[in-house]
């Protein structure tokens, strides 16, 4: 089954700890995963940022919301126990607990800071809340990032080939290759050999050399397997074993599946991957705002 949203997790979570014992969050996550019959792959699914497991994150937020409503408590860090109010809720034999249901508790209303002037509007909004606050934040971030990547790719394709080569150098140096930008700049575009646009040092000490092919092609002009084979042949002609093939377009399935029979190792970067790396390493982008997500430091409040 699909990973349940955090509201769907609320009632099963409360039932799981209904015996009044203290439960560890990690044990509860594992127990609920079994109840929902999640596969190992589903349990291992990460949030878009890769910062946490999606299911674990949703259980955490279900716990937080139930705690704010007074249905459970956390006597110790990463622990939880059902409250008398929580037991009373279970005795009602309800079929679901969600944000709308929790609005009956004043403490929860204070937590979400909802105004009561328009109760109907608030209820409708509560019904549509499927993501945790963290997922909503990350979804917005990924949407902005995707839009930025599309703008970057369109801009890069419209610029002269010389600029593209210069940009590739800056990106690779920013990623830790090539030593200094000056040394790397001298290397790229110097070779002139067929199938090779330049070389760059693998590390700052220059212990190995990586050969580069950079294709500033229009989206839709797919790089096929013959182009990759030509590049591998050019590497063999230089006695090289490592290469990076970068394009602003994409690779065909045959190109992606091609594996050289010799010891040559090649990395293929398409336009989508290229722009993501540009964003990660601040090439052609500038920071507009920084938002810090913080959580309470429970260790700070531990009594010695």
Secondary structure, 3 states (H helix, E strand, C coil): CCCCCHHHHHHHHHHHCCCCCCEEHHHHHHHHHHHCCCCHHHHCCECCCCCCEHHHHHHHHHHHHHHHCCCEECCCCCEEEECHHHHHHHCCCCCCCCHHHHCCCHHHHHHHCCCCCCHHHHHHHHHCCCCCHHHHHHHHHHHHHHHHHHHHHHHHHHCCHHHHHHHHHHHHHHCCCCCCHHHHHHHECCCCCCCCCEEEECCCCCCCEEEEEEECCCCCCCECHHHHHHHHHHHHHCCCCEEEEEECCCECHHHHHCCCCCCCEEEEECHHHHHHHHHHCCCCCCCCCCCCCCCCCHHHHCCC
